[in-house]
Amino acid sequence: MKVVMLVEDDDETREALATILEEARYRVLRAANGAAAWSLLQDHGAACDIILLDLMMPVMNGWDFRRKQRESASFSSIPVLLMSAGGNIASSCVDLGTSDYIAKPVEVAELLNKIQRYCS
């Protein structure tokens, strides 16, 4: 079973996306911010196949998390899909060297399509 790390600060959004992913037969590691995600990654890093990363979060935002991830030899190869309602998400995707992005509100078919594409 493929493992998706879902990093999203909004509780309702995180739980709704986790339910969708679990129904599509993914195991979901949930984190409310980048700092929690970093701890999870250190605990489960080898088992994580893809990271679904919100950009705007308290404690540690998506940009800071991605910088740490890219600097880590152990975790830098895990593909990342950015999630944001911001208008400049495409340029953030390029700046942060992520695999792709998903605009919020998230469309389920697009989410599952992109996760399947990069989670092989």
N, C-alpha and C positions, 0 to 999 in steps of 0.2 A: 504494500500500500504506500503510495506517494505521500510525502509530508509537506504541507504548506504552512509556513509561518505567516500569520495574519497580524499585522501591526497597525492598529486603528484605535484612536483615543475615544471615539464615540461608542458607548456601550451597546446601544441598540444596533448600530451599523455593524459593529464587530460580531455580535451574536447572529444577526441576520445573514451576514456573509459566511460565517462559520457553518451555519445550518445548511446553506446552499452547497458549500464545499463538501461537508460530510455526507449529504445526500448523493453527491457525485462520487462518493467513495474515496475521498481524501481524508487523511488524518490531519487535524488542524491544531497547531500550537498558537495560542492566543496571547497577544501582548498589547497593553494599553498605551505604551509609549516606547521610544527607542531604547531607553535604559532597561526596561523590562525585557525587550526583545534581545538586547545584547546578552543579558543573563541567560535567557532561554537558549540562545545560540551557543553559548559556552557549555550549557548542560546537554543540549541535543544536537549540536552542530553537524555531526556526521550523519544524522538521520534527517536533516532538513534538505528537501529537494528544490524548493523555491520560496522566495520571500515576497509577500504582498505588502507593500510599504506605503503608508500614508505619509505625507510630507509635513503637514501642520499638526504638531502634537506638543503637549507640555512635557516637561522634564528633559527629554532628549528628542529633538525633531528628526524628521526623516533624512535631512541633509547630514546632520551630525552622525546619525547611525550609519549611513552609507559610507561616510569617510572612514569610520572605524572599521567597517566590514572590508572595505577595499584595501586597507592597510594590513589586514590580517591574512597571512599566508593560508591559514586553515579554512577561512570562510569566504575569501574573495571570489572564488569560482561559483558560488551559489547564485543562480540567476535572480534578479530582482525586477518586479513589476511595480512601478510607482502608481499611487492612487492620489488624486487630488481634484478638487473642484476649481482650483486656480486656472486661469487662462493660459499661463505660460508653462504648462506641464510638459509639453513637447521639448522645449529648450532645457528644462530641468532634467529631463530624461537623458539628453545629450550631455549636459554638464556633469551629471553624476555617473554616466557610463552604465546605465541600467539597460536591461533587455528590451523593455517596452513600457507602456503606461496605459492606465485605464482612467478615463475621466469619470468624476462623480457627477450625478448619481450613476452608480455602476449598472450596466446592463448585464444581466445574468449570462446570456449567450456569449457575449464578448468576453466576459471574465473567464468562463469555463474554456472557451476556445484558446485564449492566450495562455492560461495556466497549462492546458494540455500541450500546447506548442513548445513551451519552454521547460516543461517538467518531464523530460524524457529520460 
